[in-house]
Amino acid sequence: MTHEVFKQNLIKPSRVLSLTPGYEAIESYVSEFTSEFAELHTGIKSDVIKGLVKEISEHPKGMIYGRMGVSVQEFGLLSQYLIMLLNLLLGKIDEEGGMMFPSPGLLMAVPASGPGYFAKRRSRVQGFTRL
């Protein structure tokens, strides 16, 4: 699918993509992984892969999403990376309808408590640091 994004010129400029210098180099890494190559190894027709890429890129709220099931398979890390890469190239990260970076609600609700207490106290007998 990543090859198709480059081949069909579907890369969508976005704020997050602008923070990713050198993303163009990925095209050379995925050049041999065509939709025809994927068809041979997955059984999913090349035309279906091409159509999915185009449909996801054109839909305002279309994105690729993988949860725990993707992570716990062989090549799970690679799969998660490619999901994020496709969403990045298609402008689907931190945009309405796409994958969002979470807002840390707890940090906003609780004021900072200061530098903490690490090593301010020691054990009575041997002087070990207490947390």
Rosetta blueprint (number, residue, H / E / L):
1 M L
2 T H
3 H H
4 E H
5 V H
6 F H
7 K H
8 Q L
9 N L
10 L L
11 I L
12 K L
13 P L
14 S L
15 R H
16 V H
17 L H
18 S H
19 L L
20 T L
21 P L
22 G L
23 Y H
24 E H
25 A H
26 I H
27 E H
28 S H
29 Y H
30 V H
31 S L
32 E L
33 F L
34 T L
35 S H
36 E H
37 F H
38 A H
39 E H
40 L H
41 H H
42 T H
43 G L
44 I L
45 K L
46 S H
47 D H
48 V H
49 I H
50 K H
51 G H
52 L H
53 V H
54 K H
55 E H
56 I H
57 S H
58 E H
59 H L
60 P L
61 K L
62 G L
63 M L
64 I L
65 Y L
66 G L
67 R L
68 M H
69 G H
70 V H
71 S H
72 V L
73 Q L
74 E L
75 F L
76 G H
77 L H
78 L H
79 S H
80 Q H
81 Y H
82 L H
83 I H
84 M H
85 L H
86 L H
87 N H
88 L H
89 L H
90 L L
91 G L
92 K L
93 I E
94 D L
95 E L
96 E L
97 G L
98 G L
99 M E
100 M L
101 F L
102 P L
103 S L
104 P L
105 G H
106 L H
107 L H
108 M H
109 A H
110 V L
111 P L
112 A L
113 S L
114 G L
115 P L
116 G L
117 Y L
118 F L
119 A L
120 K L
121 R E
122 R E
123 S L
124 R L
125 V L
126 Q L
127 G L
128 F L
129 T E
130 R E
131 L L
